[in-house]
């Protein structure tokens, strides 16, 4: 009897560590109990350009050809209750952080703070103040939330990244919401604003059915100053999403902008463009996305790509395949072909003085994305 008692006691003591480990709360449990949501992702891959190693002009995060990259390591911590005060902070590391920093007016570096804001919510009204992403565009900075690997020309050459200011959102009903705000600038989140006027932000989002969403966003204001010519701008962005079937989705993004020097010095500049996306779910593991777009500028807006008449036009076609190896792990492959006027360095040529350009460029990309954490409320 004593033998069996000793064996039972030994077995129970051996099981204690397992019981203790099973009962120990995870970091997500601790944060969740504190009302804090934590989520993030890692992304990295390889870009192969068919241009003999020259940069991929007009691209956002994939400008370096024939190279591996740790693109984005992102962590977002937030406590955003439906009533009362809350806050959100997002930290981004990796190769893409330097591009985000450039848009934020913060220089280079492998770390960026793209979002950091306070929130107050009461009833159907939510107000945030600080730094936050733009409302414009069908694509976003986060690799984990796009259907393609590369970003569109519209994302890089026509749309703002983020803003620093105050934004109010009012939800009239499940089908209709509106945003209004004041920010330093339309094109960046720069905290060192160089002129007194600010940019007004207005957005209306209409969801007439579970399959259709329409969003219209406008930015109007004056940028520049501090020795530079002030420019009055009006930027309009529209996004429409339609789920044609349970497997097929169509998304359209249209941009129009006008830039007029306040003192009348120099011509007005403008841009307009459109992008279309066909997203298809083949199975639980396989998805595909076909993107096509066209962007045109005038008045020297895309000065690096303009012809002698101050006009420029670019277009591209992209196909991306997405394989979900696990619920939180995706591997994407992409083929892209760009076309345009005097935009792409001619492979093997001397383009130091900008004298020899091609009308096209192409690339192949592979990227892996791992997602973790709990959804942001």
Secondary structure, DSSP 8 states (H G I E B T S, - for coil): -HHHHHHHHHHHHHHHHHHHHHHS--HHHHHHHTT-EEEEEEEEEEEEESSTT---TT-SS--S-SEEEEEEEEEEEEE--SSEEEEEEEEEESTTHHHHHHHHT----SEEEEEEEEEEEETTEEEEEEEEE-S--S--S-GGG-SSSS--HIIIIIS--EEEEEEEEEEEETTEEEEEEEES-SS---SS--SS--EEEEEEEEEEETTEEEEEEEEEEEEEETTEEEEEEEEEEEEEEEESSSSEEEEEEEEEEEEEETT--S--EEEEEEEEEEEEE-SSSEEEEEEEEEEEEETTTTTTT--TTS-EEEEEEEEEEEEEEETTEEEEEEEEEEEEEEEEE-TTS--TTS--EEEEEEEEEEEEEEEEE----
